[in-house]
Amino acid sequence: MNRPKIILVEGKTDRVRLLQLLNEQVDIICTYGTLSDEKVEEIILPLQDEEVYVLVDADDAGNKLRQQLKRELPNAKHLYTRKMYREVATTPLEHLAKILNDAHFDVDEQYLQDIQ
């Protein structure tokens, strides 16, 4: 059986928004900001051979976390929200759906109709 894809996000609100959109089993892991060495060992190291995506805020804290994750998980695929939305939690659902759809996630069609 295929293992589910994994998306790393910063917080619970980001996780809840993505779960609204997805029609497939995806493990969404919250980092709650930058990662200590202990968190890297606990959360990140077990993901090294998994299909991991990173979707964090387009702000200083998100960029810092993204740089850290690029070092710790060089094979992860990075997804980006627009700078004008700043946070994943404030990105319109239709735009998040497009980001996920473009990355080949199975997304609820109702959110894609407005952006076709």
C-alpha positions in Angstrom: 0.0 0.0 0.0 1.2 3.5 -0.8 2.2 5.6 2.2 0.4 8.9 2.4 2.1 12.1 1.3 3.2 14.4 4.1 2.8 18.2 4.2 4.8 20.2 6.8 3.0 23.4 8.0 3.6 25.8 10.8 0.4 25.6 12.8 -3.0 24.0 13.5 -4.9 26.6 11.5 -2.9 25.8 8.4 -3.5 22.1 8.9 -7.3 22.6 9.3 -7.5 24.7 6.1 -5.6 22.1 4.0 -7.7 19.3 5.4 -10.8 21.2 4.1 -9.4 20.9 0.5 -7.9 17.5 0.3 -9.7 14.4 -1.1 -6.9 12.0 -0.3 -5.2 10.8 2.8 -2.4 13.2 3.7 -0.4 13.4 6.9 -0.2 17.1 7.8 2.5 17.8 10.5 2.6 21.1 12.4 6.1 22.3 13.2 4.9 25.2 15.4 7.8 27.4 14.1 11.5 26.8 13.8 12.7 23.4 15.0 15.0 22.7 17.9 17.5 19.9 17.5 15.2 17.6 19.5 12.3 18.3 17.2 14.4 17.7 14.1 15.3 14.3 15.5 11.8 13.5 16.6 9.8 14.9 13.6 12.1 15.4 10.6 14.6 12.6 10.6 11.9 9.9 10.3 10.6 11.6 7.2 13.9 11.5 5.2 12.6 8.7 2.8 9.0 9.9 2.6 7.2 12.1 0.0 7.3 15.4 1.9 6.0 18.8 0.9 6.6 22.1 2.8 4.0 24.8 2.8 4.8 27.6 5.3 4.0 31.3 5.6 5.5 33.8 3.3 7.0 35.9 6.1 10.3 36.0 8.0 9.5 33.1 10.4 8.2 31.0 7.5 11.3 31.7 5.4 13.6 30.8 8.3 11.7 27.5 8.8 11.8 26.8 5.0 15.6 27.3 5.0 16.0 25.0 7.9 13.8 22.3 6.3 15.8 22.6 3.0 18.9 21.6 4.9 17.2 18.9 7.0 15.0 17.5 4.2 16.8 18.2 0.9 14.4 16.0 -1.1 11.2 17.8 0.1 9.1 19.6 -2.4 8.4 23.2 -1.5 5.0 24.8 -2.1 4.6 28.6 -1.8 1.7 30.9 -1.0 1.8 34.4 -2.4 3.6 37.1 -0.4 0.5 39.2 -0.6 -1.4 36.6 1.5 1.6 36.3 3.9 0.2 33.3 5.9 -1.2 29.9 4.8 -4.1 30.5 7.2 -5.1 33.7 5.4 -4.6 32.4 1.8 -7.9 32.0 0.0 -9.0 28.4 -0.2 -9.2 28.6 -4.0 -5.6 29.6 -4.2 -4.5 26.9 -1.7 -6.5 24.4 -3.8 -4.6 25.5 -6.9 -1.2 25.2 -5.2 -2.1 21.6 -4.0 -3.7 20.6 -7.4 -0.6 21.8 -9.2 1.5 19.6 -6.9 -0.7 16.6 -7.9 -2.8 16.4 -4.7 -6.4 15.2 -5.1 -8.3 18.4 -4.2 -12.1 19.0 -3.8 -13.3 20.2 -7.2 -15.6 22.9 -5.8 -12.5 25.0 -4.9 -11.0 24.7 -8.3 -13.9 25.9 -10.4 -13.3 29.5 -9.6 -9.7 29.5 -10.8 -10.0 27.6 -14.1 
